[in-house]
Each structure stands twice: as C-alpha cells, then as structure tokens.
Amino acid sequence: MEQSSFQDEQTVRHQFDSLCKLALKSEVINYEKHMAYRQKYEVMLSELSEKELSRLFIMDEHEMETHRFQVLGYDIEVKDALIAEALQTLTEKECCVIIIFYGYE
C-alpha cells in the first residue's frame, strides 16, 4: 500500500509542476503582449515635439495678469503687460482705435 501512496504523491507533484509551468507560460505571454502594447502606444517625453508637449498642459490665467479696457461698451482683456501699459498712455479714442484694429482679447 505504501507503493500506491508514493505513486499518488508523485502524480500530484507532477500535476502541480505541470500546472506551475502552464501558469508561467501564460504569464510570459501576457507580459510580452503588455510590452508590445507599451512599445506601440507609449512615447518618451523627450521624443515629443514642442507642439505635442504644449498639448499636455494648460496655463492658468488669473485676472491679475490681464488688463481690461472699455471699448464701445465691451470689456476687452489685454494679457500682455507691455501692450496694456502702452495702451494706457494713449487717449481713450486712440486706445479704442488700436484695440478695434488689432482685435485684442
């Protein structure tokens, strides 16, 4: 009877070994598929162009950074501080003409 028990134990070990090998093969296949997917769809940031990089973020705009001018009853925002400073030195009529002509937002 001990022979039978030993053979049963050997059979269980072989089955376990076979199951482990099958699981490892499956993991290798999954890993290779995952790596192929990453290689196809992922790109290093250093490989992106300036245009592509600029699409990855947005800049917050705060009211403190803009200057408002009243033109024909509309509030017009000028974001460039130097342009806003230059517009403030002009008369109201000149400022309106410049803003309308260039269409500042």
Secondary structure, DSSP 8 states (H G I E B T S, - for coil): -HHHHHHHHHHHHHHHHHHHHHHHHHHHHHHHHHHHHHHHH---GGGS-HHHHHTT------GGG-EEEEETTEEEEE--HHHHHHHHTS-HHHHHHHHHHHT--
